[in-house]
Amino acid sequence: MITEHSDRHLTARPADDDYRLGSEAYTDEQRTAVLAKLERYLGGQRERLLGYQVNLSLDGHAALGRFLGYHINNIGDPFVDSNYSLHSRWLERAVLEHYARLWHAPLPADPASPGDTDGWGYVLSMGSTEGNLYAMWNARDYLDGNALVRDEVSGDASCRTTYLRAQHSDDNPNAYMPVAFFSQETHYSHIKAMRVLDIPTFYDLGGSLYPGECPIDVAGTGMQTYNGWPLGGVPTTGGDEGPGTVDVDALVALVDFFAAKGHPVLVNFNIGSVFKGAYDDVQGACERLRPVFARHGLVDRAVRFDPDDPTRVSIRNGYWIHVDGALGGAYAPYLEKARDSGLIETAPPAFDFRIPEVSSIVTSGHKYPGAPVPTGIYMSRAGSKLRPPSDPAVVSSPDSTFAGSRSGFASLAMWNHLAQFSEEQQVRQAAEVLRIAEYTAERLRRLSEQLRERGEPWAEDGIEVGHGDHALSVWFQQPRAEITQKYSLACVPLNRGGIRHDYSHVYVMPHVTRELIDELLEDLAQPGAFDRSADKDAQRPPLPHQR
């Protein structure tokens, strides 16, 4: 039963009828009352939100209300001001410089002529989903031989509206057919991006063209397969029971298989995966992939894209390494600094542009460090930058981002948050957040043992607590619906030994305190906290591969 002391925080959910618009306007009094109802609900939920990767420590943003009277639009390229004068590009560029320092990709001294290894990016109007879509688009055009912004194009083909894709040579029909690789822990936005951009995944292509030839053994993993190829992504170490990091041996074998058949490859790594908060070993994996790329001619290959001048070539790699750091991209660098300053003993492996193979990185600003609106950062190497499909005179700034209109308020919010903290404060905050995550895991493990000892129904074997190295996520057996709703816990079914097990997780963000964790533990320790017999989704149906 939910503890009595916390019942006072429960707030009734609003109903659609509370906000329905009709032919008549609301009076000022009516509108104020309706908005107050929404504020009460949001305030109640904010106090206990534990299941999602957002930082709710946003008190410093109250001062931004003065800017809601302006339409701040950063339409176009962040480094080229447009004729639309209500923008915040100065703040956007400052935010980009901050992440360029964190990720070791210096911004060019002259944005008009960047070096190949300089960084280029922009502040997103959506979260990392937008960044992932843009990264996949850039990767596809880079790998399928489309002209890049750096490439000179002759004749009629120089018109940007002409889509220039290289023609494959007769001896390698797969030369410009990229294949995507990502682990089973990868965020669902990557599947969306593959479909939108028509990029085949390794299991789509493998199952249709190479049935029964999968180079890795997935028997016993419980993964659903398509003609012998694992659906959903590259297996992770230990499967669903493991920490959620990509199985590098499996990844290398799969990439080697398709590279041997002439395909360029697009690899995604996770830094702070969506459920387990896992950090893939990007550096170690790239060291393993490096000889594979060299052996199959994917390093500095010549791409011929200009139909008016077949002698003109673009030298580029036949691989693109993308890092989805939706959470960890903004957090792991400070853990590295905390380790170097002696605040913690170890840190996640390196993932950024210090690794020569890394092509692009995204992170979500509303997750970490925090923002009141969805936003994020996309950054790539300037020498690999996508060629804008048009150069609209009406905007007077290159259309080099995914969106047209872009939120200038997002850049303002990101700048405002970062401006409030010194680097030392951010390092100490990262170390403290990790300590609270470790505290949460330890408390849940002790609770699991207590429930096992007393033979608690639905938790006779404990609650299967999991926590990976340096992760802010701690997962455990899903409690009954009243508790998941009270704390906004995310719930995901995982496969343990071929049987579906339903899990929830806590994501320890900067607003999460030990006191809030203690309140959750108090609720979870009550008799019947894990009795889901009355929950409509608690029937534990078989996983897809069992049907």
DADA-V65004 format. One record per pair of residues at least 24 apart in sequence whose ideal C-beta (glycine too) atoms are under 6 Angstrom apart, sorted by the first residue. I is the first residue (numbers start at 1). J is the second residue. D is the distance in whole Angstrom. If there is no record, write none. Layout:
((I/J/D) (I/J/D))
This chain:
((1/526/5) (2/482/6) (2/523/6) (3/522/5) (3/523/6) (9/44/6) (9/47/6) (11/40/6) (11/41/5) (11/44/3) (14/41/6) (48/487/5) (49/488/5) (50/487/4) (50/506/5) (51/488/5) (51/489/4) (51/490/4) (52/490/6) (53/327/5) (53/367/4) (53/507/5) (54/366/6) (54/367/6) (55/368/6) (55/370/3) (55/509/5) (55/510/5) (55/511/6) (56/511/4) (57/370/6) (57/510/5) (57/511/4) (58/372/5) (60/420/5) (61/372/5) (72/408/3) (72/409/5) (73/405/5) (73/408/5) (74/406/4) (74/408/4) (75/395/6) (75/405/5) (75/406/6) (76/395/5) (76/397/3) (77/397/5) (77/398/4) (77/400/5) (78/122/5) (79/111/4) (80/397/4) (80/398/6) (82/395/5) (82/396/5) (82/397/4) (83/396/4) (87/408/5) (88/408/4) (88/411/5) (88/412/5) (91/411/5) (91/412/6) (91/415/4) (92/123/5) (92/411/4) (94/415/6) (95/123/6) (95/414/5) (95/415/5) (96/121/6) (98/418/6) (99/377/5) (102/333/4) (103/352/4) (103/353/5) (103/361/6) (104/352/5) (104/353/5) (104/354/5) (105/353/4) (114/382/4) (116/383/3) (117/381/6) (118/382/4) (119/379/5) (120/382/4) (120/385/5) (121/378/5) (121/379/3) (122/378/6) (122/401/5) (123/410/6) (123/411/5) (124/375/6) (124/376/4) (125/403/5) (125/406/5) (125/407/4) (125/410/6) (126/374/6) (127/364/4) (127/374/5) (127/376/5) (128/326/4) (128/362/5) (128/364/4) (128/376/5) (129/189/4) (130/402/6) (131/362/3) (131/376/5) (131/378/4) (132/189/5) (132/190/6) (132/193/6) (132/362/6) (133/193/5) (134/378/6) (134/402/4) (135/322/5) (135/360/4) (136/193/4) (136/197/5) (137/197/6) (138/386/4) (139/266/5) (139/320/4) (140/197/5) (140/199/6) (141/386/6) (142/320/6) (142/384/6) (143/178/4) (143/264/4) (143/320/6) (144/176/4) (145/176/5) (145/303/5) (145/305/5) (147/305/5) (147/387/5) (148/387/5) (149/385/5) (149/387/5) (150/383/6) (151/314/5) (153/306/6) (154/306/6) (154/308/5) (154/309/5) (155/308/4) (157/307/6) (157/308/5) (160/389/6) (160/390/5) (160/391/6) (161/390/6) (164/305/5) (166/303/5) (166/304/6) (166/305/5) (172/262/4) (174/261/6) (174/262/4) (174/263/5) (175/262/6) (177/263/6) (178/264/5) (178/266/5) (179/205/6) (179/258/5) (179/263/5) (179/265/6) (180/266/5) (181/234/6) (181/267/5) (182/233/5) (182/268/4) (183/233/5) (183/234/5) (183/236/5) (183/246/4) (184/232/5) (184/233/4) (184/236/6) (185/236/5) (185/244/5) (185/270/6) (185/273/4) (185/278/6) (186/233/6) (186/268/6) (187/274/5) (190/268/6) (202/254/6) (203/229/4) (203/231/5) (215/253/4) (215/257/5) (216/250/5) (216/253/5) (222/495/4) (222/498/5) (224/544/5) (224/545/4) (240/494/4) (240/495/4) (241/496/6) (243/278/6) (243/468/4) (244/273/5) (244/276/3) (244/278/3) (245/278/5) (245/280/5) (246/280/5) (248/285/5) (248/288/6) (252/288/5) (255/292/6) (256/292/5) (259/292/6) (259/296/4) (260/296/6) (264/318/4) (265/319/5) (266/320/5) (267/321/5) (268/322/5) (268/324/6) (269/323/5) (270/324/5) (271/323/6) (271/325/4) (271/328/4) (271/329/5) (271/332/6) (271/351/5) (272/327/3) (272/328/3) (275/492/5) (276/468/6) (276/473/5) (277/471/3) (277/472/5) (277/473/3) (278/468/5) (279/328/6) (279/348/4) (281/349/5) (282/351/4) (283/349/5) (283/350/5) (283/355/5) (286/355/5) (286/357/4) (293/319/5) (320/359/5) (321/357/5) (321/358/5) (321/359/5) (322/360/5) (323/351/5) (323/361/5) (325/361/6) (325/363/5) (326/364/5) (327/367/5) (327/368/6) (329/361/6) (329/363/3) (330/363/5) (330/368/5) (331/368/5) (331/430/6) (334/426/5) (334/427/5) (334/430/4) (335/430/5) (337/427/5) (338/427/5) (338/430/6) (338/431/4) (343/431/4) (344/431/5) (348/470/5) (359/384/6) (365/414/5) (369/417/5) (370/417/6) (371/413/4) (371/414/6) (372/413/6) (373/410/6) (375/410/4) (429/510/6) (433/508/6) (433/510/6) (436/508/5) (437/472/5) (437/508/4) (440/474/5) (440/506/6) (440/508/6) (440/517/5) (441/467/4) (441/474/5) (443/521/5) (444/476/5) (447/521/6) (447/525/6) (457/531/6) (458/530/4) (458/531/5) (459/530/4) (472/507/6) (472/508/5) (473/505/5) (473/507/5) (474/506/5) (475/503/5) (475/505/4) (478/502/4) (478/503/6) (478/504/5) (479/529/5) (479/530/5) (480/531/6) (480/532/5) (480/535/6) (481/535/5) (483/523/6) (487/520/6) (495/543/5) (500/540/5) (500/543/5))
